[in-house]
Amino acid sequence: MKKNKNCIIAIDQGTTGSRVYIFNLEGNILANEYKELSQHFPKPAWVEHDPEEIWSSVVMLLRKALKKSSCKVKDILGVGITNQRETVLAWERKTAKPIYNAIVWQCRRTAKRCEELKKENYTKLIHKKTGLLIDAYFSSTKIEWILDNVSNARTLANAGDIAVGTIDSWLLFKMTGEHATDYTNASRTLLYDIERKDWDSELLKLFRVPQSVLPNVYPSRHSFGNIISIPELEGVPVLGMIGDQQSALFGQLCVEPGYAKNTYGTGSFLLMHTGNERLISKSSIMATLACNADGQVAYALEGAAFIAGAAMQWLRDSLKFFPKVKDSETLAQKIESERDEVVFVPAFSGLGAPHWDMQARGAILGLSRDTSIAQITRAALKSIALQTYDIVQAMEEESKQKLNVLRVDGGASANDFLMKYQSGILDRPVERPVNLEATALGAAYLAGMEAGLWTISDLKKMQGKKKRFESQMDESERQRELKYWHKGIERTKQWSE
């Protein structure tokens, strides 16, 4: 490993905010800057972001982080980008101006279109090619909506005058002028054949998306172009791009078959590495593209719960239960009785794996006159772990492998109450690293490997100690918790018409 002042920048553009990290050659954080993003809800269950706000936040954070770290441009070997997946936008190629807001992965505006596709029997075709299920979560119907509903968009698309991409593509285009993405992000669009590793002409025709608007696709570890639009970073190469959940998988060094991690962010996403083998799912678990130990393309199974940490933000911002999300842990631990019948189902954006119900909506059940804010808060925290339980059960059945340990990361994994409950409800150990920012680490690791700064052996040596949570829940209590949870889930399904 080289001993010098070299460092790597990681841009983590997430759903609730943008963050920039600067890492030194030991993988330690020299600077870390964050800015929360505005959330736009033009109609019920519609979610949008302002692309220009995303871009300006990233530029501002890069400048602040550079100043704080005292890094010079000559010290920076490269930039890694990781991003909220499935969120998509279109922009003019000549001006780099967005023609509409970014449609966020949580947005349900195309749910009706997805139901039509199911009725037209496209489920098997799409699943075979993409590894995914038909759901408004993915990018294809969002792109179709933009082209059909934004004035002149389809005409511009057919003329090749606009570019369409996920947030990584948008940031890369603004930085370098290149229109590209990586395998992991492409695999989340519902337009990409993960066997052939190419845009699929049959799916492009189905969703009426011209291939000319889409980015070129490369491995996550790749030289994507040099920065030309930010003077402080002019000439610095972008050497890694990867979707946030695959980035966290790599950041936890789950790079071999059987290793799995769960990231507790806005949503909760559990990925299990399956190596070079694509498992053909027979149920509700998705196949997706990930990275192997060399940063090249591999496969993984994935289960997604759309609302995790966002439920706690909702309690904080909308119901004013507490001033800071971290206060939820104290509230949950204050309750003397461990038993009640309160169930919180955070189906604000429908239900993800393994239920996949776009019409489900959130609910709090089992309320009585003496139900407290603390009990509802505790139920909301439990819901994060219970959604993960359902995904683990489905994934184990699909892969025929039992998870011996679950590696965790993301903001909500700092909550000890949640991690203890997660271990208990799963009845297996949970391991939490010292550095919870595995998503940013993954992007930094890939860029550093491409720059020649690290090998996979170096990265394994850099991993610090993990805190281990062991199950302390007895079987009768576990079954009681699961019984009420699944009763609650069933009552929220097909709620919206």
C-alpha positions as CSV (number, residue, x, y, z in Angstrom):
1,M,0.0,0.0,0.0
2,K,1.4,3.4,-1.0
3,K,2.5,5.7,1.8
4,N,1.7,9.2,0.7
5,K,-0.9,12.0,0.9
6,N,-3.2,10.4,-1.7
7,C,-6.9,10.6,-1.0
8,I,-10.2,9.6,-2.5
9,I,-13.5,11.5,-2.7
10,A,-16.8,9.7,-2.4
11,I,-20.1,11.4,-3.4
12,D,-23.1,9.7,-1.7
13,Q,-26.2,11.2,-3.3
14,G,-29.1,9.8,-1.4
15,T,-32.9,10.2,-1.2
16,T,-33.0,12.5,1.8
17,G,-29.7,14.3,1.2
18,S,-26.3,14.6,-0.4
19,R,-23.1,13.8,1.3
20,V,-19.4,14.1,0.4
21,Y,-16.6,12.2,2.1
22,I,-12.8,12.5,1.7
23,F,-10.9,9.4,2.7
24,N,-7.2,9.0,3.3
25,L,-5.2,6.0,2.2
26,E,-6.0,4.2,5.4
27,G,-9.7,4.5,4.7
28,N,-10.2,7.1,7.5
29,I,-12.5,10.1,7.0
30,L,-10.7,13.4,6.5
31,A,-13.9,15.4,5.9
32,N,-17.6,14.7,5.8
33,E,-20.2,17.2,4.7
34,Y,-24.0,16.7,4.4
35,K,-27.0,18.7,3.1
36,E,-30.6,17.6,3.3
37,L,-32.7,17.7,0.1
38,S,-36.1,19.2,-0.4
39,Q,-38.8,16.5,-1.0
40,H,-41.6,17.5,-3.4
41,F,-45.0,15.8,-3.3
42,P,-47.1,17.3,-6.2
43,K,-49.8,14.7,-5.7
44,P,-50.5,11.9,-3.1
45,A,-47.9,9.2,-3.4
46,W,-45.9,11.2,-6.0
47,V,-42.3,12.0,-5.0
48,E,-39.9,14.3,-6.9
49,H,-36.5,16.0,-6.4
50,D,-35.1,19.1,-8.0
51,P,-32.1,18.0,-10.1
52,E,-30.5,21.4,-9.9
53,E,-30.7,21.3,-6.2
54,I,-29.0,17.9,-6.2
55,W,-26.2,19.2,-8.4
56,S,-25.7,22.5,-6.4
57,S,-25.7,20.6,-3.1
58,V,-23.0,18.2,-4.4
59,V,-20.8,21.1,-5.7
60,M,-21.2,23.0,-2.4
61,L,-20.3,20.0,-0.3
62,L,-17.3,19.1,-2.5
63,R,-15.9,22.6,-1.9
64,K,-16.6,22.5,1.9
65,A,-15.0,19.1,2.2
66,L,-11.9,20.1,0.3
67,K,-11.5,23.2,2.5
68,K,-12.0,21.2,5.7
69,S,-9.6,18.5,4.7
70,S,-6.9,20.8,3.3
71,C,-6.6,18.4,0.3
72,K,-5.0,19.8,-2.8
73,V,-6.1,18.7,-6.3
74,K,-2.8,16.9,-6.7
75,D,-3.6,14.8,-3.7
76,I,-6.9,13.5,-5.1
77,L,-6.5,10.3,-7.0
78,G,-10.1,10.0,-8.0
79,V,-13.8,10.3,-7.2
80,G,-16.4,7.6,-6.6
81,I,-20.1,8.2,-7.0
82,T,-22.9,6.3,-5.3
83,N,-26.5,7.2,-5.6
84,Q,-30.1,6.6,-4.9
85,R,-31.1,4.0,-7.4
86,E,-34.2,4.0,-9.8
87,T,-34.7,7.7,-9.4
88,V,-34.6,9.1,-13.0
89,L,-34.6,12.3,-15.0
90,A,-34.2,13.7,-18.5
91,W,-32.1,16.7,-19.5
92,E,-31.1,18.6,-22.7
93,R,-27.8,17.4,-24.0
94,K,-26.6,20.8,-25.2
95,T,-27.5,22.8,-22.1
96,A,-27.6,20.1,-19.4
97,K,-30.9,21.6,-18.3
98,P,-33.5,19.1,-16.8
99,I,-36.8,19.0,-18.7
100,Y,-38.6,17.9,-15.5
101,N,-37.9,17.1,-11.9
102,A,-36.3,13.8,-11.0
103,I,-39.0,11.2,-10.3
104,V,-37.9,9.4,-7.1
105,W,-37.8,5.7,-6.7
106,Q,-40.6,6.0,-4.0
107,C,-43.0,7.6,-6.5
108,R,-46.2,5.7,-7.2
109,R,-47.5,7.7,-10.2
110,T,-47.0,4.8,-12.6
111,A,-48.7,2.1,-10.4
112,K,-51.7,1.9,-12.8
113,R,-49.4,1.4,-15.7
114,C,-47.6,-1.4,-13.9
115,E,-50.9,-3.1,-13.1
116,E,-51.8,-2.9,-16.8
117,L,-48.5,-4.6,-17.7
118,K,-49.2,-7.4,-15.2
119,K,-52.7,-8.0,-16.8
120,E,-51.1,-8.1,-20.2
121,N,-48.9,-11.0,-18.9
122,Y,-45.5,-9.2,-19.1
123,T,-44.4,-10.4,-15.7
124,K,-42.5,-13.5,-16.7
125,L,-40.8,-11.8,-19.7
126,I,-39.6,-8.8,-17.6
127,H,-38.5,-11.0,-14.7
128,K,-36.6,-13.4,-16.9
129,K,-34.6,-10.6,-18.6
130,T,-34.1,-8.1,-15.7
131,G,-34.4,-10.3,-12.5
132,L,-36.9,-7.7,-11.3
133,L,-40.7,-7.5,-10.8
134,I,-43.1,-5.1,-12.4
135,D,-43.4,-2.2,-10.0
136,A,-43.5,1.6,-10.0
137,Y,-40.4,1.4,-8.0
138,F,-38.2,0.9,-11.1
139,S,-37.2,3.4,-13.7
140,S,-38.8,2.3,-17.0
141,T,-42.3,3.5,-16.3
142,K,-41.0,6.7,-14.9
143,I,-39.0,7.4,-18.1
144,E,-42.1,6.5,-20.2
145,W,-44.2,8.9,-18.1
146,I,-41.7,11.8,-18.7
147,L,-41.6,11.1,-22.4
148,D,-45.4,11.0,-22.6
149,N,-46.3,13.8,-20.2
150,V,-43.6,16.5,-20.5
151,S,-44.2,18.9,-23.3
152,N,-42.1,18.0,-26.4
153,A,-40.2,15.4,-24.5
154,R,-40.8,12.5,-26.9
155,T,-40.0,14.6,-29.9
156,L,-36.7,15.7,-28.3
157,A,-36.0,12.0,-27.4
158,N,-36.6,10.8,-30.9
159,A,-34.3,13.5,-32.3
160,G,-31.5,12.5,-29.8
161,D,-31.6,15.9,-28.2
162,I,-32.1,14.7,-24.6
163,A,-30.3,12.3,-22.3
164,V,-32.1,10.1,-19.7
165,G,-30.4,8.6,-16.7
166,T,-30.3,7.8,-13.1
167,I,-28.7,10.2,-10.6
168,D,-25.2,8.9,-11.1
169,S,-25.5,9.6,-14.9
170,W,-26.8,13.1,-14.2
171,L,-23.9,13.9,-11.8
172,L,-21.3,12.4,-14.2
173,F,-22.7,14.4,-17.2
174,K,-22.6,17.6,-15.2
175,M,-19.1,16.9,-14.0
176,T,-17.5,15.5,-17.2
177,G,-19.9,15.9,-20.1
178,E,-19.9,12.0,-20.5
179,H,-23.2,10.1,-20.5
180,A,-22.6,6.8,-18.8
181,T,-23.7,4.6,-16.0
182,D,-22.5,1.3,-14.4
183,Y,-24.0,-2.2,-14.4
184,T,-25.6,-1.9,-11.0
185,N,-27.6,1.2,-11.8
186,A,-28.5,-0.1,-15.3
187,S,-29.8,-3.3,-13.7
188,R,-32.5,-1.3,-11.8
189,T,-34.1,0.3,-14.8
190,L,-36.3,-2.6,-15.9
191,L,-34.8,-2.0,-19.4
192,Y,-31.5,-4.0,-19.0
193,D,-30.9,-7.7,-19.6
194,I,-28.7,-8.9,-16.8
195,E,-27.8,-12.1,-18.6
196,R,-26.6,-10.4,-21.8
197,K,-25.6,-7.3,-19.9
198,D,-27.0,-4.9,-22.5
199,W,-30.0,-2.7,-23.0
200,D,-32.9,-4.9,-24.2
201,S,-34.6,-4.0,-27.5
202,E,-37.8,-5.8,-26.6
203,L,-38.1,-3.9,-23.3
204,L,-37.2,-0.6,-24.9
205,K,-40.0,-1.2,-27.4
206,L,-42.5,-2.1,-24.7
207,F,-41.8,1.1,-22.8
208,R,-41.2,3.2,-25.9
209,V,-37.7,4.4,-24.8
210,P,-35.2,5.2,-27.6
211,Q,-31.9,3.6,-26.8
212,S,-30.2,6.7,-28.0
213,V,-31.3,8.6,-24.9
214,L,-29.7,6.0,-22.5
215,P,-26.2,6.0,-21.1
216,N,-23.3,3.7,-22.0
217,V,-22.9,1.0,-19.4
218,Y,-19.5,0.1,-17.8
219,P,-18.2,-1.8,-14.8
220,S,-18.6,0.0,-11.4
221,R,-14.8,0.3,-11.3
222,H,-13.9,2.2,-14.5
223,S,-12.4,5.4,-15.7
224,F,-15.6,7.4,-16.5
225,G,-14.1,10.7,-17.5
226,N,-12.3,13.8,-16.0
227,I,-14.0,16.6,-14.1
228,I,-14.2,19.8,-16.2
229,S,-17.0,21.8,-14.6
230,I,-15.7,22.3,-11.0
231,P,-12.5,24.4,-11.0
232,E,-11.2,23.1,-7.7
233,L,-11.3,19.6,-9.1
234,E,-10.5,20.1,-12.7
235,G,-8.8,17.1,-14.3
236,V,-9.6,14.7,-11.4
237,P,-11.0,11.4,-12.8
238,V,-14.2,9.8,-11.8
239,L,-13.1,6.2,-11.2
240,G,-16.1,4.5,-9.7
241,M,-19.9,4.6,-10.0
242,I,-22.3,2.2,-8.2
243,G,-25.9,2.1,-6.9
244,D,-26.1,2.8,-3.2
245,Q,-27.1,-0.7,-2.1
246,Q,-24.5,-2.5,-4.1
247,S,-22.0,0.1,-2.9
248,A,-22.8,-0.8,0.7
249,L,-22.5,-4.5,-0.2
250,F,-19.0,-3.8,-1.5
251,G,-18.2,-1.4,1.4
252,Q,-19.0,-4.3,3.9
253,L,-16.7,-6.5,1.7
254,C,-19.5,-8.9,1.0
255,V,-17.8,-9.9,-2.3
256,E,-18.2,-13.7,-2.2
257,P,-21.3,-15.9,-2.4
258,G,-23.4,-16.2,0.8
259,Y,-22.3,-12.9,2.3
260,A,-25.1,-10.5,3.0
261,K,-25.7,-7.0,4.4
262,N,-28.7,-4.9,5.3
263,T,-28.6,-1.1,4.9
264,Y,-31.0,0.9,7.1
265,G,-31.5,4.2,5.3
266,T,-34.6,5.9,3.9
267,G,-35.6,2.4,3.0
268,S,-34.1,-0.9,4.1
269,F,-32.3,-3.0,1.5
270,L,-30.9,-6.5,2.1
271,L,-28.5,-7.9,-0.5
272,M,-26.9,-11.4,-0.6
273,H,-23.9,-12.0,-2.9
274,T,-24.4,-15.0,-5.3
275,G,-21.1,-14.7,-7.2
276,N,-21.1,-15.4,-10.9
277,E,-24.3,-17.3,-10.7
278,R,-27.6,-15.6,-11.3
279,L,-30.3,-17.4,-9.2
280,I,-33.6,-17.4,-11.1
281,S,-36.1,-16.3,-8.4
282,K,-39.4,-18.2,-8.2
283,S,-40.9,-15.8,-5.6
284,S,-40.7,-12.2,-4.6
285,I,-36.9,-11.8,-4.3
286,M,-35.1,-10.0,-7.0
287,A,-31.8,-10.8,-8.9
288,T,-29.6,-7.8,-9.5
289,L,-26.0,-7.0,-10.6
290,A,-23.3,-6.3,-8.0
291,C,-19.5,-6.3,-7.7
292,N,-17.0,-9.1,-7.1
293,A,-13.7,-8.7,-5.3
294,D,-12.1,-7.0,-8.3
295,G,-14.9,-4.5,-8.7
296,Q,-16.2,-6.3,-11.8
297,V,-19.8,-7.4,-12.4
298,A,-21.3,-10.2,-10.4
299,Y,-24.8,-11.2,-9.1
300,A,-26.8,-10.7,-5.9
301,L,-30.2,-11.4,-4.6
302,E,-32.1,-8.4,-3.2
303,G,-35.1,-7.6,-1.0
304,A,-36.3,-4.0,-0.6
305,A,-38.5,-2.4,2.1
306,F,-39.4,1.0,0.8
307,I,-39.8,2.8,4.2
308,A,-37.4,2.3,7.1
309,G,-35.6,5.4,8.5
310,A,-38.1,7.5,6.6
311,A,-40.8,6.3,9.1
312,M,-38.8,7.9,11.9
313,Q,-38.4,11.1,10.0
314,W,-42.2,11.1,9.5
315,L,-42.7,10.8,13.3
316,R,-40.3,13.6,13.8
317,D,-41.4,16.0,11.1
318,S,-45.1,15.3,10.6
319,L,-46.3,14.1,14.1
320,K,-43.6,16.1,16.1
321,F,-43.0,13.1,18.3
322,F,-39.4,14.1,19.0
323,P,-36.9,16.8,17.8
324,K,-34.2,14.4,16.7
325,V,-34.5,10.9,15.2
326,K,-31.9,9.6,17.6
327,D,-34.3,10.4,20.4
328,S,-36.5,7.5,19.2
329,E,-34.1,5.0,20.9
330,T,-34.5,6.7,24.3
331,L,-38.3,6.7,23.9
332,A,-38.4,3.1,23.0
333,Q,-36.3,2.0,25.9
334,K,-38.3,4.0,28.4
335,I,-41.4,1.7,28.2
336,E,-41.6,-0.6,31.2
337,S,-43.7,-3.3,29.6
338,E,-42.2,-5.1,26.6
339,R,-45.6,-6.3,25.4
340,D,-48.4,-4.5,23.7
341,E,-50.5,-4.9,20.6
342,V,-49.4,-1.8,18.7
343,V,-48.2,-2.5,15.1
344,F,-46.9,0.2,12.8
345,V,-46.9,-0.8,9.1
346,P,-44.9,1.9,7.2
347,A,-46.4,1.2,3.8
348,F,-46.3,4.9,2.8
349,S,-45.1,3.9,-0.7
350,G,-46.8,0.5,-0.9
351,L,-45.1,-2.7,0.3
352,G,-41.9,-4.0,-1.2
353,A,-40.4,-7.5,-0.8
354,P,-41.8,-10.0,-0.2
355,H,-45.3,-8.7,-0.5
356,W,-45.0,-6.3,-3.5
357,D,-48.3,-4.5,-3.1
358,M,-48.3,-1.0,-4.8
359,Q,-51.8,-0.2,-3.4
360,A,-50.9,-0.9,0.3
361,R,-50.8,2.1,2.6
362,G,-49.4,2.8,6.0
363,A,-51.3,2.1,9.2
364,I,-50.9,2.1,13.0
365,L,-53.0,-0.6,14.5
366,G,-53.8,-1.9,18.0
367,L,-54.3,1.6,19.5
368,S,-56.1,2.1,22.9
369,R,-56.8,5.1,25.1
370,D,-53.6,4.6,27.0
371,T,-51.3,4.2,23.9
372,S,-48.4,6.5,24.2
373,I,-46.0,8.3,21.9
374,A,-43.3,6.0,23.1
375,Q,-45.3,2.9,22.2
376,I,-45.9,4.1,18.7
377,T,-42.3,5.1,18.3
378,R,-41.2,1.6,19.5
379,A,-43.6,0.0,17.0
380,A,-42.2,2.1,14.2
381,L,-38.7,0.9,15.1
382,K,-39.8,-2.7,15.3
383,S,-41.4,-2.4,11.8
384,I,-37.9,-1.8,10.3
385,A,-36.7,-5.0,11.8
386,L,-39.8,-7.0,11.0
387,Q,-39.7,-6.0,7.3
388,T,-36.2,-7.3,7.3
389,Y,-37.3,-10.6,8.9
390,D,-39.8,-11.1,6.0
391,I,-37.1,-10.5,3.4
392,V,-34.6,-12.8,5.1
393,Q,-37.2,-15.6,5.2
394,A,-37.9,-15.3,1.5
395,M,-34.3,-15.0,0.6
396,E,-33.3,-18.1,2.6
397,E,-36.0,-20.0,0.9
398,E,-34.9,-18.8,-2.5
399,S,-31.2,-19.4,-2.1
400,K,-31.4,-22.5,0.0
401,Q,-28.8,-20.9,2.3
402,K,-29.2,-19.8,5.9
403,L,-27.7,-16.5,6.9
404,N,-25.3,-17.2,9.8
405,V,-24.9,-13.5,10.5
406,L,-26.4,-10.3,9.2
407,R,-24.0,-7.4,8.6
408,V,-25.7,-4.0,9.0
409,D,-25.0,-0.4,8.1
410,G,-26.8,2.9,7.5
411,G,-28.0,5.6,9.8
412,A,-30.7,3.6,11.7
413,S,-28.2,0.8,12.4
414,A,-26.7,3.1,15.1
415,N,-29.9,2.5,17.1
416,D,-29.0,-0.2,19.7
417,F,-32.7,-0.9,20.5
418,L,-33.4,-1.6,16.8
419,M,-30.3,-3.8,16.4
420,K,-31.1,-5.9,19.6
421,Y,-34.6,-6.3,18.3
422,Q,-33.4,-7.2,14.8
423,S,-31.1,-9.9,16.3
424,G,-33.9,-11.2,18.4
425,I,-36.6,-11.4,15.7
426,L,-34.2,-13.0,13.3
427,D,-32.8,-15.3,16.0
428,R,-29.2,-14.9,14.7
429,P,-26.3,-12.5,15.3
430,V,-26.2,-9.0,13.8
431,E,-22.8,-7.3,13.2
432,R,-22.4,-3.5,13.0
433,P,-19.1,-2.0,11.8
434,V,-17.4,1.0,13.5
435,N,-17.9,3.0,10.3
436,L,-21.6,2.9,9.5
437,E,-21.1,4.7,6.2
438,A,-20.6,1.5,4.2
439,T,-22.3,3.1,1.1
440,A,-19.7,5.8,0.8
441,L,-16.9,3.4,1.6
442,G,-17.9,1.1,-1.3
443,A,-17.7,3.9,-3.8
444,A,-14.4,5.1,-2.3
445,Y,-13.0,1.5,-2.3
446,L,-13.8,1.1,-6.0
447,A,-12.3,4.4,-7.1
448,G,-9.2,3.7,-5.0
449,M,-8.8,0.3,-6.5
450,E,-9.1,1.7,-10.0
451,A,-6.5,4.3,-9.1
452,G,-4.1,1.6,-7.9
453,L,-4.3,2.8,-4.3
454,W,-5.7,-0.4,-2.8
455,T,-6.1,-4.1,-3.4
456,I,-8.9,-6.2,-1.9
457,S,-6.3,-7.5,0.6
458,D,-5.6,-4.0,1.7
459,L,-9.3,-3.3,2.2
460,K,-9.8,-6.4,4.3
461,K,-7.0,-5.3,6.6
462,M,-8.6,-1.8,6.9
463,Q,-11.9,-3.2,8.2
464,G,-12.2,-2.3,11.9
465,K,-13.8,-4.3,14.7
466,K,-17.6,-4.9,14.6
467,K,-20.1,-4.7,17.4
468,R,-22.0,-8.0,17.7
469,F,-25.6,-8.3,18.9
470,E,-26.8,-11.7,19.9
471,S,-30.5,-12.8,20.1
472,Q,-32.0,-12.6,23.6
473,M,-35.7,-13.1,22.6
474,D,-37.4,-16.4,23.5
475,E,-39.3,-18.3,20.9
476,S,-42.8,-17.7,22.3
477,E,-42.2,-13.9,22.3
478,R,-40.8,-14.1,18.8
479,Q,-43.9,-15.9,17.5
480,R,-46.2,-13.4,19.3
481,E,-44.4,-10.4,17.7
482,L,-44.6,-12.0,14.2
483,K,-48.3,-12.9,14.6
484,Y,-49.3,-9.3,15.3
485,W,-47.0,-8.0,12.6
486,H,-48.4,-10.2,9.9
487,K,-52.0,-9.4,11.0
488,G,-51.1,-5.8,10.6
489,I,-49.6,-6.3,7.1
490,E,-52.7,-8.1,5.8
491,R,-54.9,-5.2,6.9
492,T,-52.9,-2.7,4.8
493,K,-52.9,-4.5,1.5
494,Q,-54.8,-3.2,-1.5
495,W,-56.0,-0.2,0.6
496,S,-55.7,2.4,-2.2
497,E,-57.9,2.3,-5.2
